[in-house]
Amino acid sequence: MKRLYLLMAALSVAASAAATDLDVKIAYYSKVVTAEGVTREARYEERMLRRAGHVWNARVLPAHAENDHKAGPHKHFNHVVLPRHVMLENGKPRVEFFDAHAKEVVSVPPAEYDNISFDGSWDHAYYLLDSKRLKAMPLSARASSVPGARWREREEKGLFERVLWDDQRQIPLVIESGDKAATFFNRMELSVQPGLTRELPWQQLKGYAHKEYSDFLD
């Protein structure tokens, strides 16, 4: 009986570990109402691959898009349109970007993280939020239609934050934030894709040159 229990426990741990590997589509939406009465809205999507020690994010671009980082004799480094790869090494994140057109991998040092809109947090890269802050967020009475997912909410000084957290897959399915005065609102919605990508981009680097972020600075 003890051996059976240990076997079941081991299988449970293995299943839990496998559940952290995800292919995800992320839809972003933001709205701001200015003091002049102007409403500005923005929408975009990303594809995310999450594996143990790796997070890959790539912006979904329109078919007609021309990447401005290709133009001119001195290429401009545009981190928005290039896929970002965050790795966990020795307990710290390391960041690089992939340029498939130029066949280059560009490494970015921690001192330049602000310039690529990365806060240096592995937690934020892997879970898309601060896991400690999530645990401190009270459970909500708001109903969830997703089995195993529960809403958490926080409201303070007219600002609110809501998270629909999937306990099994350890990922937020929805993150909303804004203010009660409706001057701004942000929403991030995740769609977990069926199956997993087998040919991972960071393993397909044959023929790629390695560059440093400083190579693109004027």
C-alpha positions in Angstrom: 0.0 0.0 0.0 2.8 2.4 0.9 4.5 1.7 -2.5 1.2 2.4 -4.3 0.8 5.6 -2.4 4.4 6.7 -3.3 3.8 5.8 -6.9 0.6 7.9 -7.0 2.3 10.8 -5.3 5.1 10.7 -7.9 2.6 10.6 -10.7 0.8 13.5 -9.2 4.0 15.6 -9.0 4.9 14.7 -12.6 1.5 15.7 -13.8 1.7 19.0 -11.9 5.1 19.7 -13.4 3.8 18.9 -16.9 0.9 21.2 -16.4 3.3 24.2 -16.1 4.3 23.8 -19.7 1.9 25.9 -21.8 1.3 27.4 -25.2 -0.8 30.6 -24.7 -2.3 33.4 -26.8 -2.6 36.7 -24.9 -5.0 39.5 -25.9 -4.2 42.9 -24.5 -6.7 45.8 -24.3 -6.2 49.3 -22.7 -8.4 52.4 -22.6 -7.5 55.8 -21.3 -9.9 58.8 -21.1 -7.9 62.1 -21.0 -8.8 65.3 -19.2 -9.6 66.7 -22.6 -12.3 64.1 -23.1 -10.3 62.1 -25.6 -10.6 58.3 -25.4 -7.7 56.3 -26.5 -7.9 52.5 -27.0 -5.2 50.0 -27.9 -5.4 46.2 -28.7 -2.7 43.8 -29.6 -1.9 40.1 -29.1 1.1 37.9 -28.2 2.0 34.3 -28.4 3.7 32.8 -25.3 5.5 29.5 -24.9 6.2 28.6 -21.3 8.5 25.8 -20.4 10.6 25.0 -17.3 13.2 27.7 -17.1 12.1 29.4 -20.4 9.5 31.9 -21.4 9.1 33.0 -25.1 6.9 35.9 -26.1 6.2 37.0 -29.7 4.0 39.9 -30.8 1.4 38.9 -33.4 2.0 41.2 -36.3 -0.2 42.0 -39.3 0.8 40.3 -42.6 1.6 43.7 -44.2 3.9 44.8 -41.4 7.4 45.9 -42.2 9.7 45.7 -39.3 11.5 49.0 -39.0 14.5 47.3 -37.5 15.4 46.1 -40.9 15.7 49.5 -42.5 18.8 51.5 -43.2 22.5 50.8 -43.0 22.5 50.9 -39.2 19.7 48.6 -38.0 17.4 49.9 -35.3 16.8 47.5 -32.5 13.0 47.3 -31.9 12.3 45.0 -29.0 8.5 45.3 -29.5 8.5 43.4 -32.8 11.2 40.9 -32.0 10.4 37.7 -30.0 11.8 37.8 -26.5 13.3 34.8 -24.7 13.7 35.0 -20.9 15.7 32.2 -19.3 16.2 31.4 -15.6 19.9 30.8 -14.9 21.3 30.4 -11.4 18.2 31.9 -10.0 18.3 35.0 -12.2 16.6 35.9 -15.5 18.6 36.3 -18.6 17.1 38.0 -21.7 17.7 37.7 -25.4 15.8 38.7 -28.5 15.6 36.7 -31.8 15.7 38.3 -35.2 14.8 35.6 -37.7 15.2 37.8 -40.7 18.8 38.7 -39.9 19.4 35.3 -38.1 20.7 37.0 -35.0 20.3 36.5 -31.3 20.7 39.7 -29.3 21.6 39.5 -25.6 20.5 42.3 -23.3 22.4 43.0 -20.0 20.5 43.8 -16.8 21.6 47.4 -17.0 19.5 47.8 -20.2 16.3 46.1 -19.0 14.5 49.4 -18.6 15.0 50.1 -22.3 13.3 46.8 -23.3 10.4 47.2 -20.9 11.5 44.3 -18.7 11.4 44.7 -14.9 13.9 42.0 -14.2 11.4 39.7 -12.5 11.3 36.0 -13.4 8.0 35.8 -11.5 6.4 38.4 -13.9 7.8 36.7 -16.9 6.7 33.2 -16.0 3.4 33.9 -14.2 2.6 37.2 -15.8 2.1 38.7 -12.3 3.7 38.9 -8.9 2.8 35.6 -7.3 3.3 36.9 -3.7 1.0 39.8 -4.4 -1.5 37.4 -5.9 -1.5 35.2 -2.7 -2.2 38.3 -0.7 -5.2 39.2 -2.8 -8.5 38.2 -1.2 -10.7 35.6 -2.9 -13.8 37.1 -4.6 -17.4 36.1 -4.5 -17.4 36.6 -8.3 -18.4 33.4 -10.1 -16.0 31.6 -12.4 -17.1 29.6 -15.4 -13.7 27.8 -15.6 -13.2 24.7 -13.4 -10.3 25.1 -11.1 -10.1 28.9 -11.6 -11.0 31.5 -9.0 -11.3 35.2 -9.0 -9.3 37.3 -6.6 -9.9 41.1 -6.2 -8.4 44.0 -4.5 -9.7 47.6 -4.3 -7.9 50.5 -2.7 -8.2 54.3 -2.9 -10.4 54.1 -6.0 -8.2 51.6 -7.8 -9.1 48.0 -8.5 -7.3 44.8 -9.6 -8.9 41.5 -10.5 -7.3 38.2 -11.4 -8.9 35.0 -12.6 -6.3 32.5 -11.5 -6.1 28.9 -12.7 -4.7 26.9 -9.8 -3.9 23.8 -11.8 -2.1 25.4 -14.7 -0.6 28.2 -12.5 -1.5 31.0 -14.9 -3.9 34.0 -14.8 -6.7 33.6 -17.4 -7.7 37.2 -17.0 -6.1 40.3 -15.3 -8.0 43.5 -15.1 -7.0 46.8 -13.5 -8.3 50.3 -13.5 -10.0 53.0 -11.5 -13.5 53.5 -10.3 -13.7 56.9 -12.1 -13.3 55.0 -15.4 -10.3 57.1 -16.5 -8.3 54.1 -17.4 -8.8 50.3 -17.8 -6.5 47.5 -18.7 -7.4 43.9 -19.5 -5.2 40.9 -20.4 -7.0 37.7 -21.4 -5.2 34.4 -21.9 -6.3 31.5 -24.1 -4.4 28.2 -23.3 -3.8 26.4 -26.6 -4.4 22.7 -27.0 -1.2 20.7 -27.2 2.4 21.9 -27.0 4.9 23.2 -29.6 7.5 20.6 -30.1 10.1 22.6 -32.1 11.0 25.3 -29.6 12.4 28.5 -31.1 15.3 28.8 -28.7 16.5 25.3 -29.8 16.5 26.2 -33.5 19.6 28.4 -33.6 21.7 26.9 -36.3 23.3 29.6 -38.4 22.4 32.4 -36.0 25.0 35.0 -35.1 25.2 36.3 -31.5 25.0 40.0 -30.9 25.0 42.3 -27.9 22.5 45.0 -27.3 25.3 47.6 -27.3 26.0 46.7 -31.0 22.8 48.6 -31.9 23.4 51.7 -29.9 24.5 54.9 -31.7 
